[in-house]
C-alpha cells in the first residue's frame, strides 16, 4: 500500500514542488513543534529572571 503524500508547491516558483511522505510530514511538524516549545520555554525563563531582578531592585531600594 502506498503511503499518503503531502505536496507543497511554492507560489513564487510554481515549477518547484516538494513531496513528503506521511512520516516525513509528521517528523517536520514534530520538529517545528519542539522548536516552538523550546522558544516559549526560553521566553518564560527570561520573563521570570526579569521579574526576579525587578523584585530585587524594589526590595533593595526600600
C-alpha positions in Angstrom: 0.0 0.0 0.0 1.4 3.4 -0.9 1.8 5.9 1.8 -0.1 9.1 1.7 1.9 12.1 0.5 1.6 15.8 1.1 2.7 18.0 -1.8 3.9 21.6 -1.4 4.4 23.8 -4.4 5.9 27.3 -4.0 3.7 30.1 -5.2 6.7 32.1 -6.2 8.2 29.2 -8.1 5.3 27.0 -9.4 7.7 24.7 -11.2 9.3 23.7 -7.9 7.3 21.1 -6.0 8.2 19.1 -2.9 6.5 15.8 -1.9 6.7 14.4 1.6 5.6 11.1 2.9 3.3 10.9 5.9 6.3 10.0 8.1 8.3 12.9 6.8 5.4 15.3 7.4 5.0 14.1 10.9 8.7 14.5 11.6 8.7 18.0 10.2 5.7 19.0 12.2 7.3 17.5 15.3 10.5 19.4 14.8 8.6 22.7 14.4 6.5 22.0 17.5 9.6 21.2 19.5 11.3 24.4 18.4 8.2 26.5 19.3 8.0 24.8 22.7 11.7 25.5 23.3 11.3 29.2 22.3 8.3 29.5 24.6 10.3 28.0 27.5 13.3 30.3 26.9 11.0 33.4 26.8 9.3 32.3 30.0 12.7 31.9 31.7 13.7 35.4 30.5 10.5 36.8 31.9 11.0 35.1 35.2 14.5 36.4 35.5 13.3 39.9 34.7 10.6 39.7 37.4 13.2 38.4 39.9 15.6 41.3 39.1 12.8 43.8 39.3 11.8 42.4 42.6 15.3 42.6 43.9 15.6 46.2 42.8 12.4 47.1 44.6 13.5 45.3 47.7 16.9 46.9 47.8 15.6 50.4 47.1 13.3 50.4 50.2 
